[in-house]
Amino acid sequence: MARPVKPLTDTDCKNAKPMDKEYPKFDGGGLYLLVKPNGSKLWRFKYTRPNGKPGHMSFGAYPEVKLAAARLQRDNARSLLAQGTDPQIDRNQAKAAQATTLSNTFEVVARQWFDKNMGGKSESHRERTINRLETDIFPWLGKRPISDITAKELLACLSRIEERGAIETAHRVRWSCSKVFRYAIASGLADNDPADIVKEALARPNPQAFPTITDPVKIAALLRAIDGLEASLIVRCATRLAPLVFVRPGELRQAEWKEIDLEKAEWRIPAEKMKSRAIHVVPLSHQSMAILQELHPLTGSGKYVFPGERSRERPMSENTVNAALRRLGYSKEEFTGHSFRKIASTLLNESHEFHPDAIERQLAHGERDEVRAAYNYAEYLPERIRMMQWWANHLDELKTGARVVQFRETG
């Protein structure tokens, strides 16, 4: 008759010394501690499979897995054996299920959607989209199986965005989430789109999404404030150039020196950076050229015209110009970096100096026909060259308070 095994104690486990060959220290019920010559101690479980063949399982290493934890794993395995289930097969199936779950989490599926569907978008749009998901959704829902996420959970994330006053952002994030869920449905990973359900639960965005100033006196005060901005040369130049070129904030901050021809006084923004997906030409006024020439000795040897503070290999932050405006005392309800476009659109149209289509082309408002847009980037270019110089002069006149009568050119 076999002698009963004396159960191990924590002291036994701790004091077990390595020998020339590995050896077991038995605890009972098939559990033992295998002591290796290199000093490592591994928990093993020896059992008989339901088919009568011998089986072995590993329960981890001591002391990471304590004696009590190893015994609990043994007891669970013996319970499965009593039900006719092989514990090793059960463990393998659980790991496979977990791996499947991890591959179907919201973050994994969202990044798959992003890689497959956002490649044709502008770099600024891509960056904003993924940054919003990483900031506002992934921390709470990123590790959840996408098929398990409910409308209530998603609404809680979107409500956090609303609470900080970013109503428009909440709607844009909901739109991105809806695209992810629809991608998951098409891929057989989800059955419904909770982002569509919560659409009516969000606050309506303010129709005046981008505030602006149209009073010439107030515009003059803004321009004088910008001239007095206390900031780095890069930030000062970006903020001074913004009203002169009135491109979108993302297009401004991602400007590259290779896109700018200082001899031709022209900035040619490639199609992949543009919302319209077409090349955009920005004629540079004398005033714009002066700003770029002042900045060139500092950043001209690098990639970006306006590099970030931490790395010259990345463009400045999307909030840099807005932060400068806040330092000047303009709240986000009063003025943003995008508002320069509204000033230009309003005052240029009110001047009656230029063809409305030339103004629209310079604003790079989306052309519905993308093929037509790809070929029409130089449309009205001679008039736009004249318009951009007129605009820069007009801003100078507003800033200084000069009363100058503008005359149309005669041929």
FENPESUL-V680419 format. One record per residue. N is the residue number from 0. RES is the residue in one small letter. SS is DSSP state (h for helix, s for strand, l for the rest). PHI is phi in whole degrees, 0 to 359 (999 if undefined). NEAR is the number of other ideal C-beta (glycine too) atoms within 12 Angstrom. Layout:
n=N res=RES ss=SS phi=PHI near=NEAR
n=N res=RES ss=SS phi=PHI near=NEAR
This chain:
n=0 res=m ss=l phi=999 near=3
n=1 res=a ss=l phi=293 near=6
n=2 res=r ss=l phi=288 near=7
n=3 res=p ss=l phi=296 near=10
n=4 res=v ss=l phi=279 near=17
n=5 res=k ss=l phi=282 near=11
n=6 res=p ss=l phi=303 near=21
n=7 res=l ss=l phi=287 near=30
n=8 res=t ss=l phi=241 near=17
n=9 res=d ss=h phi=300 near=19
n=10 res=t ss=h phi=295 near=10
n=11 res=d ss=h phi=302 near=21
n=12 res=c ss=h phi=296 near=32
n=13 res=k ss=h phi=294 near=17
n=14 res=n ss=h phi=270 near=16
n=15 res=a ss=l phi=296 near=29
n=16 res=k ss=l phi=260 near=15
n=17 res=p ss=l phi=289 near=17
n=18 res=m ss=l phi=235 near=15
n=19 res=d ss=l phi=296 near=10
n=20 res=k ss=l phi=237 near=11
n=21 res=e ss=l phi=292 near=20
n=22 res=y ss=s phi=211 near=19
n=23 res=p ss=s phi=262 near=24
n=24 res=k ss=s phi=237 near=32
n=25 res=f ss=s phi=277 near=27
n=26 res=d ss=s phi=250 near=33
n=27 res=g ss=s phi=115 near=23
n=28 res=g ss=l phi=68 near=24
n=29 res=g ss=l phi=94 near=28
n=30 res=l ss=s phi=272 near=39
n=31 res=y ss=s phi=210 near=35
n=32 res=l ss=s phi=256 near=39
n=33 res=l ss=s phi=268 near=33
n=34 res=v ss=s phi=264 near=30
n=35 res=k ss=l phi=267 near=21
n=36 res=p ss=l phi=301 near=14
n=37 res=n ss=l phi=278 near=14
n=38 res=g ss=l phi=98 near=16
n=39 res=s ss=l phi=288 near=18
n=40 res=k ss=s phi=231 near=34
n=41 res=l ss=s phi=239 near=30
n=42 res=w ss=s phi=279 near=38
n=43 res=r ss=s phi=231 near=32
n=44 res=f ss=s phi=232 near=38
n=45 res=k ss=s phi=255 near=28
n=46 res=y ss=s phi=208 near=31
n=47 res=t ss=s phi=252 near=18
n=48 res=r ss=l phi=292 near=21
n=49 res=p ss=l phi=304 near=18
n=50 res=n ss=l phi=274 near=14
n=51 res=g ss=l phi=92 near=9
n=52 res=k ss=l phi=271 near=11
n=53 res=p ss=s phi=290 near=14
n=54 res=g ss=s phi=223 near=26
n=55 res=h ss=s phi=225 near=23
n=56 res=m ss=s phi=227 near=31
n=57 res=s ss=s phi=255 near=24
n=58 res=f ss=s phi=249 near=36
n=59 res=g ss=s phi=105 near=24
n=60 res=a ss=s phi=251 near=22
n=61 res=y ss=s phi=270 near=33
n=62 res=p ss=l phi=266 near=21
n=63 res=e ss=l phi=302 near=15
n=64 res=v ss=l phi=257 near=24
n=65 res=k ss=l phi=288 near=22
n=66 res=l ss=h phi=302 near=31
n=67 res=a ss=h phi=297 near=21
n=68 res=a ss=h phi=292 near=21
n=69 res=a ss=h phi=295 near=38
n=70 res=r ss=h phi=296 near=28
n=71 res=l ss=h phi=296 near=20
n=72 res=q ss=h phi=297 near=31
n=73 res=r ss=h phi=298 near=35
n=74 res=d ss=h phi=296 near=22
n=75 res=n ss=h phi=296 near=25
n=76 res=a ss=h phi=295 near=35
n=77 res=r ss=h phi=295 near=25
n=78 res=s ss=h phi=295 near=17
n=79 res=l ss=h phi=296 near=26
n=80 res=l ss=h phi=298 near=27
n=81 res=a ss=h phi=296 near=14
n=82 res=q ss=l phi=266 near=13
n=83 res=g ss=l phi=84 near=13
n=84 res=t ss=l phi=252 near=23
n=85 res=d ss=l phi=284 near=26
n=86 res=p ss=h phi=295 near=33
n=87 res=q ss=h phi=290 near=28
n=88 res=i ss=h phi=295 near=20
n=89 res=d ss=h phi=298 near=24
n=90 res=r ss=h phi=295 near=22
n=91 res=n ss=h phi=298 near=15
n=92 res=q ss=h phi=294 near=16
n=93 res=a ss=h phi=295 near=17
n=94 res=k ss=h phi=294 near=14
n=95 res=a ss=h phi=296 near=14
n=96 res=a ss=h phi=294 near=15
n=97 res=q ss=h phi=294 near=16
n=98 res=a ss=h phi=298 near=14
n=99 res=t ss=h phi=295 near=17
n=100 res=t ss=h phi=297 near=21
n=101 res=l ss=h phi=297 near=19
n=102 res=s ss=h phi=285 near=21
n=103 res=n ss=l phi=249 near=27
n=104 res=t ss=s phi=288 near=29
n=105 res=f ss=h phi=302 near=42
n=106 res=e ss=h phi=296 near=29
n=107 res=v ss=h phi=299 near=28
n=108 res=v ss=h phi=293 near=40
n=109 res=a ss=h phi=297 near=41
n=110 res=r ss=h phi=290 near=25
n=111 res=q ss=h phi=296 near=23
n=112 res=w ss=h phi=301 near=31
n=113 res=f ss=h phi=300 near=31
n=114 res=d ss=h phi=295 near=18
n=115 res=k ss=h phi=275 near=17
n=116 res=n ss=h phi=243 near=23
n=117 res=m ss=l phi=252 near=26
n=118 res=g ss=l phi=298 near=14
n=119 res=g ss=l phi=274 near=17
n=120 res=k ss=l phi=275 near=26
n=121 res=s ss=l phi=293 near=29
n=122 res=e ss=h phi=300 near=30
n=123 res=s ss=h phi=294 near=29
n=124 res=h ss=h phi=294 near=30
n=125 res=r ss=h phi=299 near=24
n=126 res=e ss=h phi=296 near=25
n=127 res=r ss=h phi=298 near=32
n=128 res=t ss=h phi=297 near=33
n=129 res=i ss=h phi=288 near=27
n=130 res=n ss=h phi=297 near=23
n=131 res=r ss=h phi=295 near=31
n=132 res=l ss=h phi=294 near=36
n=133 res=e ss=h phi=293 near=22
n=134 res=t ss=h phi=274 near=22
n=135 res=d ss=h phi=253 near=33
n=136 res=i ss=l phi=239 near=42
n=137 res=f ss=h phi=303 near=27
n=138 res=p ss=h phi=302 near=16
n=139 res=w ss=h phi=257 near=25
n=140 res=l ss=h phi=242 near=36
n=141 res=g ss=l phi=303 near=26
n=142 res=k ss=l phi=266 near=22
n=143 res=r ss=l phi=275 near=27
n=144 res=p ss=s phi=304 near=26
n=145 res=i ss=h phi=299 near=42
n=146 res=s ss=h phi=286 near=23
n=147 res=d ss=h phi=265 near=21
n=148 res=i ss=l phi=288 near=37
n=149 res=t ss=l phi=258 near=23
n=150 res=a ss=h phi=300 near=26
n=151 res=k ss=h phi=297 near=16
n=152 res=e ss=h phi=295 near=25
n=153 res=l ss=h phi=295 near=38
n=154 res=l ss=h phi=298 near=30
n=155 res=a ss=h phi=298 near=23
n=156 res=c ss=h phi=293 near=36
n=157 res=l ss=h phi=292 near=38
n=158 res=s ss=h phi=293 near=24
n=159 res=r ss=h phi=299 near=22
n=160 res=i ss=h phi=294 near=32
n=161 res=e ss=h phi=299 near=25
n=162 res=e ss=h phi=297 near=16
n=163 res=r ss=l phi=269 near=15
n=164 res=g ss=l phi=87 near=16
n=165 res=a ss=l phi=265 near=25
n=166 res=i ss=h phi=296 near=24
n=167 res=e ss=h phi=298 near=27
n=168 res=t ss=h phi=297 near=31
n=169 res=a ss=h phi=301 near=34
n=170 res=h ss=h phi=292 near=27
n=171 res=r ss=h phi=292 near=27
n=172 res=v ss=h phi=294 near=39
n=173 res=r ss=h phi=299 near=39
n=174 res=w ss=h phi=299 near=26
n=175 res=s ss=h phi=297 near=40
n=176 res=c ss=h phi=298 near=47
n=177 res=s ss=h phi=298 near=30
n=178 res=k ss=h phi=298 near=28
n=179 res=v ss=h phi=295 near=46
n=180 res=f ss=h phi=296 near=35
n=181 res=r ss=h phi=292 near=25
n=182 res=y ss=h phi=296 near=29
n=183 res=a ss=h phi=295 near=33
n=184 res=i ss=h phi=298 near=22
n=185 res=a ss=h phi=295 near=18
n=186 res=s ss=l phi=270 near=21
n=187 res=g ss=l phi=78 near=12
n=188 res=l ss=l phi=257 near=28
n=189 res=a ss=l phi=209 near=31
n=190 res=d ss=l phi=249 near=17
n=191 res=n ss=l phi=210 near=21
n=192 res=d ss=l phi=244 near=27
n=193 res=p ss=h phi=295 near=34
n=194 res=a ss=h phi=293 near=41
n=195 res=d ss=h phi=286 near=23
n=196 res=i ss=h phi=294 near=22
n=197 res=v ss=h phi=278 near=32
n=198 res=k ss=h phi=307 near=21
n=199 res=e ss=h phi=281 near=13
n=200 res=a ss=h phi=271 near=21
n=201 res=l ss=l phi=270 near=31
n=202 res=a ss=l phi=294 near=22
n=203 res=r ss=l phi=287 near=14
n=204 res=p ss=l phi=292 near=20
n=205 res=n ss=l phi=293 near=15
n=206 res=p ss=l phi=304 near=9
n=207 res=q ss=l phi=273 near=17
n=208 res=a ss=l phi=299 near=21
n=209 res=f ss=l phi=242 near=26
n=210 res=p ss=l phi=294 near=25
n=211 res=t ss=l phi=207 near=28
n=212 res=i ss=l phi=233 near=29
n=213 res=t ss=l phi=239 near=21
n=214 res=d ss=l phi=290 near=15
n=215 res=p ss=h phi=306 near=23
n=216 res=v ss=h phi=296 near=14
n=217 res=k ss=h phi=288 near=21
n=218 res=i ss=h phi=296 near=31
n=219 res=a ss=h phi=300 near=25
n=220 res=a ss=h phi=297 near=22
n=221 res=l ss=h phi=297 near=34
n=222 res=l ss=h phi=296 near=33
n=223 res=r ss=h phi=292 near=21
n=224 res=a ss=h phi=296 near=28
n=225 res=i ss=h phi=297 near=35
n=226 res=d ss=h phi=298 near=23
n=227 res=g ss=l phi=263 near=18
n=228 res=l ss=l phi=300 near=29
n=229 res=e ss=l phi=264 near=14
n=230 res=a ss=l phi=198 near=26
n=231 res=s ss=l phi=294 near=21
n=232 res=l ss=h phi=301 near=22
n=233 res=i ss=h phi=298 near=36
n=234 res=v ss=h phi=292 near=35
n=235 res=r ss=h phi=298 near=28
n=236 res=c ss=h phi=292 near=40
n=237 res=a ss=h phi=297 near=47
n=238 res=t ss=h phi=289 near=42
n=239 res=r ss=h phi=286 near=37
n=240 res=l ss=h phi=283 near=41
n=241 res=a ss=h phi=308 near=43
n=242 res=p ss=h phi=289 near=44
n=243 res=l ss=h phi=283 near=41
n=244 res=v ss=h phi=256 near=45
n=245 res=f ss=l phi=38 near=39
n=246 res=v ss=l phi=274 near=43
n=247 res=r ss=l phi=292 near=38
n=248 res=p ss=h phi=306 near=38
n=249 res=g ss=h phi=294 near=34
n=250 res=e ss=h phi=290 near=42
n=251 res=l ss=h phi=292 near=43
n=252 res=r ss=h phi=291 near=38
n=253 res=q ss=l phi=263 near=37
n=254 res=a ss=l phi=301 near=42
n=255 res=e ss=s phi=243 near=27
n=256 res=w ss=h phi=298 near=27
n=257 res=k ss=h phi=292 near=16
n=258 res=e ss=h phi=275 near=30
n=259 res=i ss=s phi=253 near=33
n=260 res=d ss=s phi=255 near=17
n=261 res=l ss=l phi=290 near=22
n=262 res=e ss=l phi=286 near=9
n=263 res=k ss=l phi=272 near=16
n=264 res=a ss=l phi=55 near=25
n=265 res=e ss=s phi=214 near=27
n=266 res=w ss=s phi=245 near=37
n=267 res=r ss=s phi=248 near=28
n=268 res=i ss=s phi=273 near=34
n=269 res=p ss=l phi=294 near=23
n=270 res=a ss=h phi=301 near=27
n=271 res=e ss=h phi=294 near=25
n=272 res=k ss=h phi=266 near=33
n=273 res=m ss=l phi=261 near=35
n=274 res=k ss=l phi=297 near=31
n=275 res=s ss=l phi=279 near=33
n=276 res=r ss=l phi=63 near=26
n=277 res=a ss=l phi=224 near=31
n=278 res=i ss=l phi=304 near=27
n=279 res=h ss=s phi=234 near=41
n=280 res=v ss=s phi=258 near=33
n=281 res=v ss=s phi=245 near=44
n=282 res=p ss=s phi=296 near=37
n=283 res=l ss=l phi=258 near=34
n=284 res=s ss=l phi=289 near=31
n=285 res=h ss=h phi=301 near=20
n=286 res=q ss=h phi=293 near=31
n=287 res=s ss=h phi=294 near=39
n=288 res=m ss=h phi=297 near=29
n=289 res=a ss=h phi=297 near=20
n=290 res=i ss=h phi=295 near=35
n=291 res=l ss=h phi=293 near=35
n=292 res=q ss=h phi=293 near=23
n=293 res=e ss=h phi=292 near=22
n=294 res=l ss=h phi=276 near=32
n=295 res=h ss=h phi=305 near=21
n=296 res=p ss=h phi=300 near=13
n=297 res=l ss=h phi=274 near=23
n=298 res=t ss=h phi=241 near=31
n=299 res=g ss=l phi=297 near=23
n=300 res=s ss=l phi=278 near=13
n=301 res=g ss=l phi=256 near=23
n=302 res=k ss=l phi=280 near=21
n=303 res=y ss=s phi=264 near=31
n=304 res=v ss=l phi=293 near=41
n=305 res=f ss=l phi=238 near=45
n=306 res=p ss=s phi=288 near=32
n=307 res=g ss=l phi=286 near=25
n=308 res=e ss=l phi=290 near=20
n=309 res=r ss=l phi=275 near=11
n=310 res=s ss=l phi=215 near=13
n=311 res=r ss=l phi=285 near=20
n=312 res=e ss=l phi=273 near=12
n=313 res=r ss=l phi=233 near=21
n=314 res=p ss=s phi=287 near=34
n=315 res=m ss=l phi=300 near=37
n=316 res=s ss=l phi=297 near=29
n=317 res=e ss=l phi=294 near=29
n=318 res=n ss=l phi=263 near=23
n=319 res=t ss=h phi=298 near=34
n=320 res=v ss=h phi=295 near=42
n=321 res=n ss=h phi=299 near=31
n=322 res=a ss=h phi=296 near=25
n=323 res=a ss=h phi=295 near=36
n=324 res=l ss=h phi=295 near=34
n=325 res=r ss=h phi=295 near=22
n=326 res=r ss=h phi=296 near=21
n=327 res=l ss=l phi=278 near=26
n=328 res=g ss=l phi=99 near=15
n=329 res=y ss=l phi=262 near=29
n=330 res=s ss=l phi=286 near=15
n=331 res=k ss=l phi=293 near=26
n=332 res=e ss=l phi=283 near=17
n=333 res=e ss=l phi=264 near=22
n=334 res=f ss=l phi=198 near=36
n=335 res=t ss=l phi=224 near=31
n=336 res=g ss=l phi=300 near=40
n=337 res=h ss=l phi=285 near=32
n=338 res=s ss=h phi=294 near=34
n=339 res=f ss=h phi=301 near=42
n=340 res=r ss=h phi=293 near=34
n=341 res=k ss=h phi=290 near=26
n=342 res=i ss=h phi=300 near=36
n=343 res=a ss=h phi=297 near=40
n=344 res=s ss=h phi=300 near=26
n=345 res=t ss=h phi=294 near=22
n=346 res=l ss=h phi=287 near=32
n=347 res=l ss=h phi=293 near=36
n=348 res=n ss=h phi=292 near=23
n=349 res=e ss=h phi=288 near=17
n=350 res=s ss=h phi=288 near=25
n=351 res=h ss=l phi=57 near=12
n=352 res=e ss=l phi=271 near=26
n=353 res=f ss=l phi=225 near=33
n=354 res=h ss=l phi=296 near=20
n=355 res=p ss=h phi=305 near=20
n=356 res=d ss=h phi=291 near=19
n=357 res=a ss=h phi=293 near=29
n=358 res=i ss=h phi=296 near=31
n=359 res=e ss=h phi=298 near=26
n=360 res=r ss=h phi=296 near=35
n=361 res=q ss=h phi=290 near=38
n=362 res=l ss=h phi=284 near=37
n=363 res=a ss=l phi=57 near=36
n=364 res=h ss=l phi=291 near=24
n=365 res=g ss=l phi=305 near=19
n=366 res=e ss=l phi=272 near=26
n=367 res=r ss=l phi=300 near=12
n=368 res=d ss=l phi=269 near=13
n=369 res=e ss=h phi=295 near=18
n=370 res=v ss=h phi=294 near=13
n=371 res=r ss=h phi=296 near=16
n=372 res=a ss=h phi=298 near=25
n=373 res=a ss=h phi=295 near=20
n=374 res=y ss=h phi=259 near=14
n=375 res=n ss=l phi=254 near=24
n=376 res=y ss=l phi=295 near=28
n=377 res=a ss=l phi=261 near=23
n=378 res=e ss=l phi=299 near=25
n=379 res=y ss=l phi=61 near=24
n=380 res=l ss=h phi=301 near=23
n=381 res=p ss=h phi=303 near=19
n=382 res=e ss=h phi=292 near=26
n=383 res=r ss=h phi=292 near=36
n=384 res=i ss=h phi=299 near=28
n=385 res=r ss=h phi=296 near=24
n=386 res=m ss=h phi=296 near=39
n=387 res=m ss=h phi=292 near=41
n=388 res=q ss=h phi=288 near=27
n=389 res=w ss=h phi=301 near=33
n=390 res=w ss=h phi=296 near=40
n=391 res=a ss=h phi=296 near=34
n=392 res=n ss=h phi=295 near=24
n=393 res=h ss=h phi=296 near=34
n=394 res=l ss=h phi=295 near=37
n=395 res=d ss=h phi=298 near=27
n=396 res=e ss=h phi=294 near=23
n=397 res=l ss=h phi=296 near=28
n=398 res=k ss=h phi=294 near=27
n=399 res=t ss=h phi=272 near=15
n=400 res=g ss=l phi=81 near=15
n=401 res=a ss=l phi=290 near=15
n=402 res=r ss=l phi=253 near=10
n=403 res=v ss=l phi=243 near=14
n=404 res=v ss=l phi=274 near=10
n=405 res=q ss=l phi=270 near=22
n=406 res=f ss=l phi=249 near=9
n=407 res=r ss=l phi=289 near=14
n=408 res=e ss=l phi=286 near=14
n=409 res=t ss=l phi=245 near=4
n=410 res=g ss=l phi=270 near=4
